[in-house]
């Protein structure tokens, strides 16, 4: 695992942080919003297409329906034991953390894509014991493209670009991947959370586990308008049971804030944010209770079974293009 993590560090593509002016505006927006609110707990609530091939190849479909639906796959340990999380006091609560991330997102420069352009997302995946048990690679880079009108997709599989046939109408999938659907999502956090809940898998006993994973996947797997990204982050703050790490965790060789929730009693789905800019970095699945998978793989508390690092997200002119 050391070699894979080293490779991640060596191949990490640094993202230029927001300007000082953008960060100042984000912090000012956060302080203004907090000043207008009481404590987070007392706030008034604001008014199938197939999964990508790489998602199925992770070998983690047996973990949970939520993990599969959201593309959440499970990785080597960090400096902090997963699950050791707490709500911060005033100045560092979960709500304030997501609000700062949302305010920062609102300052990001963005030009909506033309219908004939494509959104490109690159992820670095590091996998743990389940992948080893199945003889799979413990590290992988995935590159995928989605045409902005939602009628065509492409993936780089085994070094070859595979472009799907063009459809005549936008496929209905959850979480959505097409830009028209994403750009048309509700702009109020509570309304957006209600929409995701209504679309989540029916019959799930843990009502908010699937919505949480779906929102995480929407942030990770798409190129979003700033207003949509900000609303998704604020919607996460409305989900009960979400907690924040007491200290920064190690995420692919860099510090990160982990904000997550325990699901199914044994695993924690974390969203990782930059501790300085609060930019979304990726996600991970951590083991918070000893657990044996249906295949007999023994997972131990403290294991991080998957890290998904968002390396790039941008608008390009054609599938296969990365710049």
Secondary structure by P-SEA (a helix, b strand, c coil): caaaaaaaaaaccccccccaaaaaaaaaaaaaaaaaccccccccccccccccccccccccccccaaaaaacccccccccccccccccccccccaaaaaaaaaaaaaabbbbbbcccbbbbbbbbbbbcaaaaaacccccbbbbbbbcccccccccccccbbbbcccccbbbbbcccccaaaaaaccccaaaaaaaaaaaccccccccaaaaaaaaaaaaccccccaaaaaaaaaaaaacccbbbbcbbbbcccbbbbbbbccccccbbbbbbbccccccccccbbbbccccccccccccccccccbbbbbccccccccccccc
